[in-house]
Amino acid sequence: MDDKIETSAEALEADALPRCHEVHTDPSRTCVKEQAIPKSVSNTPVEKKSPAQWAYERVVLYLKKFEETLDDNHEVAMGFTGASAGVLRIEGMGYFDPDIVTFYGSDPAGGKMQLVQHFSQLNVVLRALPKPIEAAAPKRIGFRLVEDLEQEEDDATL
C-alpha cells in the first residue's frame, strides 16, 4: 500500500494526468510511463490538444522507449498492419491539426516513404531494422522527437 500523503493540488493534478499501464513478462523491463515525460506533454490538459497532437505525443514516447532497447546496429522502423506496403524506417514524424499524423522515412531498399494517417486509424507496429551499413551510428528519431517536445516547453515559458 502507498503511504504517500498528497496535497489536494497534487491529487487533482494526478487525476487530470493521463493514465498509462503496462505489464511485461520480464519484471525488470521498464515501461513507457517510467520515462521522464516532457512538461509540454504533461502540463497541457488533454482537452486542449487536438486528437492528432495527443496521438503524436504518445507515439513519440513509445518510439523513444523502443529505441532505448536497441543496440547500435539497429534503428526503429514501423510495419504496416493490414497492408502490403512493407516497412518504413522512421526518419521523421509530425501531425497536422486536428486529425492527421504522419511518418516520414524510407523502405529497407532506401526508397522514400511517407504515411499520412487519420488519428482514428493509427495502428503502428514498431520494428527493429539493421541500420544501413554506410551509417556510422544509428539514427534515433524518438530521442529527437522528445527533444522537440521539450523545446516546445522551453519556448512556451519565454
C-alpha positions, 0 to 999 in steps of 0.5 A, spaced: 500 500 500 502 507 498 503 511 504 504 517 500 500 523 503 498 528 497 496 535 497 489 536 494 493 540 488 497 534 487 491 529 487 487 533 482 493 534 478 494 526 478 487 525 476 487 530 470 494 526 468 493 521 463 493 514 465 498 509 462 499 501 464 503 496 462 505 489 464 511 485 461 513 478 462 520 480 464 519 484 471 525 488 470 523 491 463 521 498 464 515 501 461 513 507 457 510 511 463 517 510 467 520 515 462 521 522 464 515 525 460 516 532 457 512 538 461 509 540 454 506 533 454 504 533 461 502 540 463 497 541 457 490 538 459 488 533 454 482 537 452 486 542 449 490 538 444 487 536 438 486 528 437 492 528 432 497 532 437 495 527 443 496 521 438 503 524 436 505 525 443 504 518 445 507 515 439 513 519 440 514 516 447 513 509 445 518 510 439 523 513 444 522 507 449 523 502 443 529 505 441 532 505 448 532 497 447 536 497 441 543 496 440 547 500 435 546 496 429 539 497 429 534 503 428 526 503 429 522 502 423 514 501 423 510 495 419 504 496 416 498 492 419 493 490 414 497 492 408 502 490 403 506 496 403 512 493 407 516 497 412 518 504 413 524 506 417 522 512 421 526 518 419 521 523 421 514 524 424 509 530 425 501 531 425 497 536 422 491 539 426 486 536 428 486 529 425 492 527 421 499 524 423 504 522 419 511 518 418 516 520 414 522 515 412 524 510 407 523 502 405 529 497 407 531 498 399 532 506 401 526 508 397 522 514 400 516 513 404 511 517 407 504 515 411 499 520 412 494 517 417 487 519 420 488 519 428 482 514 428 486 509 424 493 509 427 495 502 428 503 502 428 507 496 429 514 498 431 520 494 428 527 493 429 531 494 422 539 493 421 541 500 420 544 501 413 551 499 413 554 506 410 551 509 417 556 510 422 551 510 428 544 509 428 539 514 427 534 515 433 528 519 431 524 518 438 530 521 442 529 527 437 522 527 437 522 528 445 527 533 444 522 537 440 517 536 445 521 539 450 523 545 446 516 546 445 516 547 453 522 551 453 519 556 448 512 556 451 515 559 458 519 565 454 
